[in-house]
Amino acid sequence: MTKLTIVANIIASEDSIELVKTELLKLIDATRTEKGCINYDLHQDNENPAHFLFYENWENRELWQAHMANPLLADYMAATEGKVASFTLNEMTNIS
C-alpha cells in the first residue's frame, strides 16, 4: 500500500487564534504514537498567525482513517466549533 501524505489547512477566526492553536497542539503527542503515523507536524504561518498547516505522513490510507476516528479529533472539533473560518484537507501521494 502507498504511503499517504495529508496536508490540512486550518484558518482560525481572528478572535480565536490562541484557542485553535492550543487545541491543535493537544493533538500532536497522542497522534505521533498512533499506529501508522510517520510524521505529524504542525506549522503556523509567519505572516498570518491565524493560518495553521498540518503536514502528515501515514503508512497507508486505512491507518489514517483509523486516526480520523480518534476521540481526540472529536474533542478538537467540539472545542473549536464556530472558531475556524476555513478548513481544507488534501490527501496526496509523493510522486518523486
C-alpha positions in Angstrom: 0.0 0.0 0.0 1.2 3.5 -0.8 2.2 6.0 1.8 -0.3 8.8 2.3 0.5 12.4 2.8 -2.1 14.7 4.3 -1.9 18.5 4.1 -4.6 20.2 6.2 -5.0 23.9 6.3 -6.9 25.5 9.2 -7.7 29.2 9.3 -8.8 30.3 12.7 -11.2 33.1 13.2 -9.3 36.2 14.1 -10.6 36.3 17.7 -9.9 32.6 18.3 -6.3 32.1 17.1 -4.9 31.2 20.5 -7.8 28.8 21.3 -7.4 27.0 18.0 -3.7 26.8 18.4 -4.0 25.4 21.9 -6.5 22.7 20.7 -4.3 21.8 17.7 -1.3 21.4 19.9 -3.2 18.9 22.1 -3.5 16.5 19.1 0.2 16.1 18.5 1.7 13.8 21.1 -1.1 11.2 21.0 -1.2 11.2 17.2 2.5 10.7 16.9 2.2 7.4 18.8 -0.7 6.1 16.7 -0.1 3.1 14.5 0.9 4.1 11.0 1.9 7.7 11.8 5.2 8.5 10.2 5.1 12.2 11.0 2.5 14.7 12.2 3.9 18.3 12.1 2.0 21.5 12.8 3.1 24.8 11.3 1.9 28.4 11.8 2.2 31.0 9.0 4.8 33.7 9.8 2.7 36.4 8.1 -0.8 35.2 9.1 -0.9 33.7 12.6 -4.5 32.6 12.0 -3.2 30.1 9.4 -2.2 26.6 10.6 -1.0 23.7 8.5 -0.6 20.1 9.4 1.8 18.1 7.2 1.3 14.4 7.9 2.6 11.1 6.5 0.9 7.8 7.2 1.9 4.3 6.2 -1.4 3.9 4.4 -4.9 5.4 4.0 -6.5 2.8 6.2 -4.4 3.7 9.2 -5.0 7.4 8.6 -8.8 6.7 8.5 -8.4 5.0 11.9 -6.7 8.2 13.2 -9.6 10.2 11.9 -12.0 8.2 14.2 -9.8 9.0 17.2 -11.9 10.6 20.0 -9.2 13.3 20.3 -10.3 14.7 17.0 -14.0 14.8 18.1 -12.8 16.7 21.2 -10.9 19.2 19.0 -14.0 19.7 16.8 -16.2 20.3 19.8 -13.7 22.8 21.4 -13.3 24.8 18.1 -16.8 24.7 16.8 -17.5 28.2 15.3 -13.9 29.2 15.8 -12.4 28.0 12.5 -13.0 30.3 9.5 -12.0 27.6 6.9 -10.6 24.1 6.7 -9.2 22.2 3.7 -7.7 18.8 3.6 -5.8 17.2 0.8 -4.9 13.5 0.5 -1.7 13.4 -1.5 0.8 10.8 -2.9 4.5 11.5 -3.3 5.4 11.2 -7.0 9.1 12.0 -7.0 
